[in-house]
Amino acid sequence: LWIVVLSTLGFDPKSLLVVLGGASLAVGLALKDNLSNLAGGVSLLILRPFKKGDFIKGAGEAGTVDEIRIFHTALTTPQNVRILVPNGSLASSNIQNFSAFPTRRLDLVFGIGYGDDIDKAKVILENLIKADDRILGDPAPAILVSELADSSVNITVRLWVNGADYWGVHFDMIENVKKTFDKEGVSIPFPQRDVHIHEVNKN
């Protein structure tokens, strides 16, 4: 009926249909992201992969969860920057929740020279671990020769700590190992390349 009325008034129904079709498509595309974010928000609220106060990484962003809304989740980064992450992107990505468990494993790798004493280096590492009360005894720490690399013998240290102590132990161990290795004469080599020049006799 409305087509007949518009024709009577002098409007071209075909042109109007084209305009309405384009407008419908634009509205549909505009609503697509909102519907995706809405579905993602419902999914996050039902499944609860994280809660307020958790430190998470997902959709390419990492931070502490401040607020979970229906369309987006608000995070605060370690640099104190607030980020609004669309729930559609967050729900469809791999989410890492670093606060899901009270403890975390810290893996550190220290390289020593091929001429250094591995047992001596292990004893130094053991003493540094025992001296730090933040490092848990259960599970027990592990000190393992993990790789014979190009320029170093790599020793991996696996430690269990409370989540709140993770970064403190991380930075302190690196500093203490460097200072103690230097004091005890254990080298920490850096990548290097030997160039051999052969003289060619042109005669």
Contacts in CASP RR format, 6 or more apart in sequence:
PFRMAT RR
TARGET T0000
AUTHOR 0000-0000-0000
METHOD contacts of the structure
MODEL  1
LWIVVLSTLGFDPKSLLVVLGGASLAVGLALKDNLSNLAGGVSLLILRPF
KKGDFIKGAGEAGTVDEIRIFHTALTTPQNVRILVPNGSLASSNIQNFSA
FPTRRLDLVFGIGYGDDIDKAKVILENLIKADDRILGDPAPAILVSELAD
SSVNITVRLWVNGADYWGVHFDMIENVKKTFDKEGVSIPFPQRDVHIHEV
NKN
3 13 0 8 1.000
6 13 0 8 1.000
6 16 0 8 1.000
7 13 0 8 1.000
33 86 0 8 1.000
34 71 0 8 1.000
36 86 0 8 1.000
36 88 0 8 1.000
37 70 0 8 1.000
37 71 0 8 1.000
37 72 0 8 1.000
37 86 0 8 1.000
37 87 0 8 1.000
37 88 0 8 1.000
38 70 0 8 1.000
38 71 0 8 1.000
38 87 0 8 1.000
39 88 0 8 1.000
39 91 0 8 1.000
40 87 0 8 1.000
40 88 0 8 1.000
40 90 0 8 1.000
40 91 0 8 1.000
40 92 0 8 1.000
41 68 0 8 1.000
41 69 0 8 1.000
41 70 0 8 1.000
41 71 0 8 1.000
41 87 0 8 1.000
41 88 0 8 1.000
41 91 0 8 1.000
42 70 0 8 1.000
43 87 0 8 1.000
43 91 0 8 1.000
44 50 0 8 1.000
44 68 0 8 1.000
44 73 0 8 1.000
44 87 0 8 1.000
44 90 0 8 1.000
44 91 0 8 1.000
45 68 0 8 1.000
45 70 0 8 1.000
49 95 0 8 1.000
49 97 0 8 1.000
50 56 0 8 1.000
50 65 0 8 1.000
50 95 0 8 1.000
50 97 0 8 1.000
50 99 0 8 1.000
50 100 0 8 1.000
51 65 0 8 1.000
51 68 0 8 1.000
52 65 0 8 1.000
52 66 0 8 1.000
52 67 0 8 1.000
52 68 0 8 1.000
53 64 0 8 1.000
53 65 0 8 1.000
53 66 0 8 1.000
53 99 0 8 1.000
54 64 0 8 1.000
54 65 0 8 1.000
54 97 0 8 1.000
54 98 0 8 1.000
54 99 0 8 1.000
54 100 0 8 1.000
55 62 0 8 1.000
55 63 0 8 1.000
55 64 0 8 1.000
55 65 0 8 1.000
55 97 0 8 1.000
55 98 0 8 1.000
55 99 0 8 1.000
56 62 0 8 1.000
56 63 0 8 1.000
56 65 0 8 1.000
56 75 0 8 1.000
56 95 0 8 1.000
56 96 0 8 1.000
56 97 0 8 1.000
56 98 0 8 1.000
56 99 0 8 1.000
57 63 0 8 1.000
57 95 0 8 1.000
57 96 0 8 1.000
57 98 0 8 1.000
58 85 0 8 1.000
58 90 0 8 1.000
58 93 0 8 1.000
58 94 0 8 1.000
58 95 0 8 1.000
58 96 0 8 1.000
59 85 0 8 1.000
59 86 0 8 1.000
59 89 0 8 1.000
59 90 0 8 1.000
59 93 0 8 1.000
60 93 0 8 1.000
61 75 0 8 1.000
61 77 0 8 1.000
61 83 0 8 1.000
61 85 0 8 1.000
62 75 0 8 1.000
62 77 0 8 1.000
62 78 0 8 1.000
63 75 0 8 1.000
63 76 0 8 1.000
63 77 0 8 1.000
63 78 0 8 1.000
63 83 0 8 1.000
64 75 0 8 1.000
64 76 0 8 1.000
65 73 0 8 1.000
65 74 0 8 1.000
65 75 0 8 1.000
66 74 0 8 1.000
66 75 0 8 1.000
66 76 0 8 1.000
66 82 0 8 1.000
67 73 0 8 1.000
67 74 0 8 1.000
68 74 0 8 1.000
69 87 0 8 1.000
70 87 0 8 1.000
71 86 0 8 1.000
71 87 0 8 1.000
72 84 0 8 1.000
72 85 0 8 1.000
72 86 0 8 1.000
72 87 0 8 1.000
73 84 0 8 1.000
73 85 0 8 1.000
73 87 0 8 1.000
73 90 0 8 1.000
74 82 0 8 1.000
74 83 0 8 1.000
74 84 0 8 1.000
74 85 0 8 1.000
75 82 0 8 1.000
75 83 0 8 1.000
75 84 0 8 1.000
75 85 0 8 1.000
76 82 0 8 1.000
76 83 0 8 1.000
77 83 0 8 1.000
98 104 0 8 1.000
98 163 0 8 1.000
99 163 0 8 1.000
102 162 0 8 1.000
102 163 0 8 1.000
103 136 0 8 1.000
103 160 0 8 1.000
103 161 0 8 1.000
103 162 0 8 1.000
103 163 0 8 1.000
104 160 0 8 1.000
104 161 0 8 1.000
104 162 0 8 1.000
104 163 0 8 1.000
104 166 0 8 1.000
105 139 0 8 1.000
105 158 0 8 1.000
105 159 0 8 1.000
105 160 0 8 1.000
106 158 0 8 1.000
106 159 0 8 1.000
106 160 0 8 1.000
106 161 0 8 1.000
106 166 0 8 1.000
106 169 0 8 1.000
106 170 0 8 1.000
106 173 0 8 1.000
107 156 0 8 1.000
107 157 0 8 1.000
107 158 0 8 1.000
107 159 0 8 1.000
108 156 0 8 1.000
108 157 0 8 1.000
108 159 0 8 1.000
108 170 0 8 1.000
108 173 0 8 1.000
108 174 0 8 1.000
108 177 0 8 1.000
109 146 0 8 1.000
109 154 0 8 1.000
109 155 0 8 1.000
109 156 0 8 1.000
109 157 0 8 1.000
110 121 0 8 1.000
110 125 0 8 1.000
110 154 0 8 1.000
110 155 0 8 1.000
110 157 0 8 1.000
110 177 0 8 1.000
110 181 0 8 1.000
110 188 0 8 1.000
111 149 0 8 1.000
111 152 0 8 1.000
111 153 0 8 1.000
111 154 0 8 1.000
111 155 0 8 1.000
111 188 0 8 1.000
111 189 0 8 1.000
112 118 0 8 1.000
112 121 0 8 1.000
112 152 0 8 1.000
112 153 0 8 1.000
112 155 0 8 1.000
112 181 0 8 1.000
112 186 0 8 1.000
112 187 0 8 1.000
112 188 0 8 1.000
112 189 0 8 1.000
113 151 0 8 1.000
113 152 0 8 1.000
113 153 0 8 1.000
113 187 0 8 1.000
113 188 0 8 1.000
113 189 0 8 1.000
114 152 0 8 1.000
114 153 0 8 1.000
115 187 0 8 1.000
116 153 0 8 1.000
116 185 0 8 1.000
116 186 0 8 1.000
116 187 0 8 1.000
117 186 0 8 1.000
118 145 0 8 1.000
118 153 0 8 1.000
118 155 0 8 1.000
120 184 0 8 1.000
120 186 0 8 1.000
121 155 0 8 1.000
121 181 0 8 1.000
121 186 0 8 1.000
122 143 0 8 1.000
122 155 0 8 1.000
124 177 0 8 1.000
124 180 0 8 1.000
124 181 0 8 1.000
124 184 0 8 1.000
124 186 0 8 1.000
125 143 0 8 1.000
125 155 0 8 1.000
125 157 0 8 1.000
125 177 0 8 1.000
126 141 0 8 1.000
126 143 0 8 1.000
128 173 0 8 1.000
128 176 0 8 1.000
128 177 0 8 1.000
128 180 0 8 1.000
129 135 0 8 1.000
129 141 0 8 1.000
129 143 0 8 1.000
129 157 0 8 1.000
129 159 0 8 1.000
132 169 0 8 1.000
132 172 0 8 1.000
132 173 0 8 1.000
134 161 0 8 1.000
134 162 0 8 1.000
134 165 0 8 1.000
134 168 0 8 1.000
134 169 0 8 1.000
135 141 0 8 1.000
135 159 0 8 1.000
135 160 0 8 1.000
135 161 0 8 1.000
135 169 0 8 1.000
136 159 0 8 1.000
136 160 0 8 1.000
136 161 0 8 1.000
136 162 0 8 1.000
137 160 0 8 1.000
138 160 0 8 1.000
139 160 0 8 1.000
141 157 0 8 1.000
141 158 0 8 1.000
141 159 0 8 1.000
141 160 0 8 1.000
142 156 0 8 1.000
142 157 0 8 1.000
142 158 0 8 1.000
143 155 0 8 1.000
143 156 0 8 1.000
143 157 0 8 1.000
143 158 0 8 1.000
144 155 0 8 1.000
144 156 0 8 1.000
144 157 0 8 1.000
144 158 0 8 1.000
145 153 0 8 1.000
145 154 0 8 1.000
145 155 0 8 1.000
145 156 0 8 1.000
146 154 0 8 1.000
146 155 0 8 1.000
146 156 0 8 1.000
147 153 0 8 1.000
147 154 0 8 1.000
148 154 0 8 1.000
150 191 0 8 1.000
151 189 0 8 1.000
151 190 0 8 1.000
151 191 0 8 1.000
151 192 0 8 1.000
152 188 0 8 1.000
152 189 0 8 1.000
157 173 0 8 1.000
159 169 0 8 1.000
159 173 0 8 1.000
161 169 0 8 1.000
178 188 0 8 1.000
181 187 0 8 1.000
181 188 0 8 1.000
END
